[in-house]
Amino acid sequence: MALPISKVHFLILFMCLIELGSAQLSPNFYAAKCPNALSTIRSGVNSAVSKEARMGASLLRLHFHDCFVQGCDASVLLDDTATFTGEKTAGPNANSIRGFEVIDSIKSQLETLCPGVVSCADILAVAARDSVVALGGPSWTVQLGRRDSTTASKSQANSDLPAPTLDLSGLISAFSKKGLSTSDMVVLSGGHTIGQARCTSFRARIYNETNIDPNFAKSLQGNCPSTGGDNNLAPIDTTSPTRFDNAYYKNLLVKKGLFHSDQQLFNGGSTDSQVNGYASNPLSFCRDFGNSMIKMGNISPLTGTSGQIRTNCRKIN
């Protein structure tokens, strides 16, 4: 016979259920508290991308660089303080990540609409999706309810963000460390179908590697000398650099991957078949990209009473 539940036990059970519920992300998290949150973010992203298409890639990358360090907690946005050094000056981020002003503008609008409600981490997640859509790519349902960190980690940014020099085994390991599969890694790398890269990140490939189309390498050398010009830019996908499509994978098939790490995905290894599949089937790429973005967006979020809702994305409250 079941024992009757005492008032104390009932209260404990009830509180546990509340805590469990609060720890789950939900696409409707702001439906009641800030119903115009998503449309405000979308409008801000569309405005920024219409002024500069590259900004779409920059906002997508901000979310990626956020989630791979401490989880999706907006730590990437924090400026240095007296107690910690932020992530902006880490090797993979310095003179590279951008789009902070766009996030600041969106956050300012949201603070006017719904003060202290929408987290910077959620703004990053939604802005990444809206950027992909603005450049012709797929949409997906963004899970919401992340909270913002009160600290950052330059050391983890240096150690955990995948470098463009990684071999296939290194890429698989870097993504596995974050709970992402090899298939996730291949499809998320397709984000390189948009955006620009600095000469310093692909110089070694275009001068020293052999698994590269020689004419492609030569065309890049004109704007990326063997010494100097570190910050000179080149499109990662030379075919359609401002359109989110599957051209990135088609380029890999003909040895036109810009980064060493890109070409590693199609270099006689275990991921060749997936690259072939995406090169011939753009719909499967779009479907899988959205699913893997949802998975990445769920890396160690702060929920419930953890963290805070920053009123200024660059500073803790």
N, C-alpha and C positions, 0 to 999 in steps of 0.2 A: 504494500500500500504506500502510495506517495505521501511524503511528509508535507504538511502545509508550509507554505513559504511565509516566513515572518516578514513584518514590515521592513526590518533592517535588511534582510536578504533581498527583498523585492527592490528596495532602493538601490542596493549595490548593483543588482542585475540591470536595473533601469539606467543607471549612470554608465555602466559598461556599454550598453547598447548605444547610448548617446555618443560616447567616445568613439565607438567603432564607426558610427555613422559619420561623425565629423572628420574621420581620417580618410574618407573616400572622396575622390574627385568626382565631379558631376558636371555634365554639360549645361545644366540649368542653375548652377550655383548663384548666378547674379540675377536670375529672372525676376525675383521679388525685390532684392536689395538695390539693384542698379540696372533696370531693364534696358537702358540705352548704352550699356557698356560695350557690347560687341559692335554695334553700329558706329560708335565713336572711334573705336580702335580701327575699324575697317576704313572709315573716312580719312583718318590720319595717315594710314598706310598708303591708301590710293593716291592721296595728295602728294606724298613724298616720292612715290614710285613714278608718278606722272612727270615730276620734275627731273628725276634722275633714275633711270631703270635699274642701274647698278644697286641702288639702295635696297631693292627687293632681296638681292642676294646677301647684302650686308645684314639685314634684319633676320633672315633665315639663319645666318651664321652666328649671330648673337645668341639665339636660342640654343643652338648646338653647343657653343662654347660655354654657355651657362650650365646646361644639363650635365656636361661631362666633368664639372668641378663642383663637388659638394651636392650634386643633384640640381633639379630645376628650381632654384631659389633666388634668382636675380642677384647672386653674389658678384657676377661679372660686371654689374653696373656700379658697384660701390667704389668711391674714391678712397685714397689712402687716408688713414686716421692715425692718431697717436698710438693706438694699440694694435693695429695690423696694417700690413701692406696689401693693397687691393690687387686684383688680377689683371688690371689693364696694362701693367708694365711687364707681365710675364712674356717669355720669348715668343710663344705662338700668337700673342695679342698685341704686343708693342708695335706701334705704327701700322697697325693692321686692322683690328676690329673697329667698327664705326657704326654710326646710326644712333648714337646716344641722344642727340638732339631731337630726333624723331620720337623716341620713347619719352623724353622729357615733355615734349609738347602734348603728346597723348595723355600722359599722366596728369599734367596740369588741367587739361579739359575734364578729365574724370574726377579730379579732386573738387572741381567746381560743381559738377553734377551730383556726385555721391562721395562726400569727404570721408576718407579713411576706409573705403570699402574694397576697391579693386587693387589687387596686389601687382607689383611690378613684374613678378614671375609670371603671372597670368597674362599680363600685357605682352611679354616676350613670346609666350606660346601662341597667342592669338595672332600677333603681328607676323610671326613666321608663316602661319597658314595663309593669312591674307596676302602676304607678299608673293607666295607661290601662285595663288589664284590670280593676282593682278598681272602676273607675267605669263598667263595662259595655262597654268598647271592645275592639278587636281585640288579639290577641297576635301576636308575631313572634319569630323566632329571633335573639337578641342575639349578635353576634359578640364574642368576649372575647380578652383578652391585651394590652389597653392598659396602659401604664405612666403614672406620674404625673410632672408637670412639676416642675422645681425653681425656676421663676420664674413670674411673672404679668405681665399688661400692661393697666394701666388705660387707657392711650392707645388700644390696639386695641379694648378694650371700648367706649370712647366712639365710635370711628370705624366699627366693623364690625357692631355689633348693630343690626338694623333698627329704626328709630324708628316709633312709631304715626302719625307725621305724613307718612310717605313716600307719594309718588304711585306708580302702578303701575311706571313706568320705574325708579324708585329701588329698589323691592322686587326687581324682576327683576335689577337690577345687584348688589344686596347678596347675593342668593343665588348668582348666577353666580360671584361672587368666591370662593365657597366650593365651587365645582364642582357646584352644585345647579341644576337646570333650572327653567324657569318653571312646569312642571307640578309639580315638587317643592315649589316655593314655595306654590302654591295649595293643595296637599293638606296640607302642614305647617301652614299658617295655620289649618287646621281644628282644630288643637289648641286654638284659642280657643273651642271648644264647651264647655270647662270653665274655671273660674277666675274671678277678680275683677280689676277694674282700678281704679286710683286716678283720682279726678276730674280731676287735673291732666293726665292723658293723653288725655282725651276732651272736655274743656271746650270747646275751640275748635270742635269738630265740632257739639256740641249747641246752641251759641249762634250760630254763624256760617255753617254750611253749609246748602245747599238740597237736596242729594240725600239727605235724611233724612226719614223719616216724621215729620210734625209732632207727632203725639200721642206718639210714642216719645221725641222730643227733650224734649217738655214733661215727660213722666214722669220723666226723668232729672234735669231741672233742679231738682226739689225737693230732691234730696240732693247736688247739685253746683252751688252758687251761682256766679255769674259772678266773684266774688272770694271767696277763703277756701275752707276745706273741701278743700284739696288732697288729703288722704289719705282722704277719704270714698270708700267702695267701691261699685261696681255690678257685677253679673254681666256678663261679656262676651257670653254667650248667655243672654238673659233667658227663653228658652223652657224650657230644661232645664239649668240651670247646673252641676249636679252629676252629669250623665249624659253619657258620651262617645257622641255620636250625630251625625247630619248636620244637626241643627237650625241650626247656624251658617250653613250655606249657604242654607237656606230663609229665614233672617232677611235675608240679603243681597238676595234676590230682591224683598223688600218694603221695602227701604231701611232696615233695622234693624241695620246694622253699627255696632258701638259705636265703633271706632276709624276715623279717616280712612282708614288703610291697609287696614282690613277692607273697607270699601265700595268701595275702588278695584278690588277683584277682580271686582266686578259693577257696572260704571259705563260700559258702552258700549265696552269695550276688548277686547283679545285673549283675556282669560281668562274672559269671560262664559260661553262654552259649557262650560268645565270646571266652573264653579260650578253651572250648570244641571244638568249630569250628576250631580254629587254630591248635589244637592238632591233629585233623583228616584231615585237609586240608592245607598242607604246601603252596600250590599255592596261596590260598586266603591270607595267612599271608604275603607272599612275596609281593603280589600286594598292600595290604593295608599298609604295612610298607613303601614302596616307596612313596605312596601318602601322608602319615602322615609326612614323613620326609620333603617333599616339603612344606607342611603346616607349620611345625616347623621352617623351614629355612626362612620363610617369616614373622617371628615375628619381628616387628618394625625395619626393616633395615634402615640404613642411606643411602640416595640416593641423586642424584643431586649434590648440592654444600654443603650438610651437611657433617660433619666429615672431614676426610682426607684419603689419601692413604699413609699409613706408609711405610717408606723405611726399617725400622727395626720393626718387629712385636711386640717387647717387649717395644718399646719406642715411644712416640709421636714425630712427626717431630719438 
